[in-house]
Amino acid sequence: MGKSVGTNTGTVIANFDEMPSHYQGVAYLLDDNGLVPGSVAFFSTDNKDSTFRFRAIIKPIDPKTGVFTNWDNIKQNFQPDVQVPEYADMPPRWQAGMAK
């Protein structure tokens, strides 16, 4: 759990699972200002190498139900200029022993 900073700021809650041949998980991104929806990002690595890249699939969270959904289902609840990315490419930042 931590804070995100950048274009938007907010809370990040992430769960990383160690699988037999790779890592996978989910991260919840909750924006501080409420003008954009929270989102959930699903990710999986190709292997357990100490450095890797992966693409996280991002889905917005419906502000009425708290369940992730497609943008078309909830965009009417936000300003027309709000956009939610469909994915994020993550750079290699893993360090051996980080999950312990």
C-alpha positions in Angstrom: 0.0 0.0 0.0 1.3 3.4 -0.8 0.8 6.7 -2.6 1.0 7.4 -6.3 2.4 10.6 -7.7 2.5 12.0 -11.2 -0.3 13.3 -13.4 -2.7 12.2 -10.7 -2.1 11.4 -7.1 -3.8 8.8 -5.0 -3.6 5.6 -3.0 -2.2 2.3 -4.5 -3.0 -1.0 -3.0 -1.2 -3.9 -4.6 -1.1 -7.6 -4.2 1.8 -9.6 -5.8 1.6 -13.4 -5.9 4.5 -15.7 -6.5 3.5 -18.5 -8.9 5.7 -21.5 -9.7 7.1 -19.9 -12.9 6.2 -16.2 -12.7 4.6 -13.4 -10.6 1.1 -12.0 -11.0 -1.2 -9.7 -9.2 -3.6 -6.9 -9.0 -3.3 -3.2 -8.0 -6.1 -0.8 -7.1 -5.5 2.8 -7.9 -7.7 5.2 -6.0 -7.4 8.8 -7.2 -7.4 11.6 -4.5 -9.6 14.1 -6.3 -12.6 11.9 -7.2 -12.9 13.5 -10.6 -11.6 10.3 -12.3 -12.7 6.8 -11.4 -10.6 4.5 -9.4 -9.1 1.7 -11.4 -7.8 -1.8 -11.1 -4.7 -3.1 -12.9 -4.1 -6.8 -13.5 -0.5 -8.0 -14.3 1.6 -11.0 -14.9 5.3 -11.5 -15.7 6.7 -13.9 -18.2 9.1 -15.5 -15.7 10.8 -14.9 -12.4 13.9 -13.1 -13.7 15.2 -10.3 -11.5 14.4 -7.7 -14.1 11.4 -7.8 -16.5 8.8 -5.8 -18.3 5.1 -6.3 -18.3 1.9 -4.8 -19.5 -0.8 -4.2 -16.9 -4.4 -4.3 -18.1 -6.4 -1.5 -16.6 -10.2 -1.4 -15.9 -12.1 1.5 -14.3 -14.1 0.9 -11.1 -17.8 1.7 -11.2 -18.3 4.5 -8.6 -21.8 3.1 -7.8 -21.0 -0.6 -7.4 -17.3 -0.6 -6.6 -16.8 -3.4 -9.2 -14.4 -3.0 -12.2 -16.1 -2.6 -15.5 -15.6 -1.2 -19.0 -15.2 2.6 -19.5 -18.3 2.7 -21.8 -20.4 1.5 -18.9 -19.5 4.4 -16.6 -18.2 7.3 -18.6 -21.5 9.2 -18.3 -20.6 9.7 -14.6 -17.5 11.8 -15.4 -16.6 15.0 -17.3 -16.2 14.5 -21.1 -12.4 15.1 -21.0 -11.8 12.2 -18.5 -10.0 9.2 -20.0 -9.0 5.9 -18.6 -6.1 4.1 -20.1 -6.6 0.4 -21.2 -3.1 -0.6 -20.2 0.2 0.5 -18.8 3.6 -0.8 -19.8 5.8 -1.2 -16.7 9.5 -0.8 -16.9 11.9 -3.4 -15.4 12.2 -2.3 -11.7 12.1 -5.6 -9.8 15.0 -6.3 -7.5 15.9 -9.8 -6.3 14.5 -10.3 -2.8 11.9 -7.6 -3.1 9.0 -9.9 -2.5 10.3 -11.2 0.8 
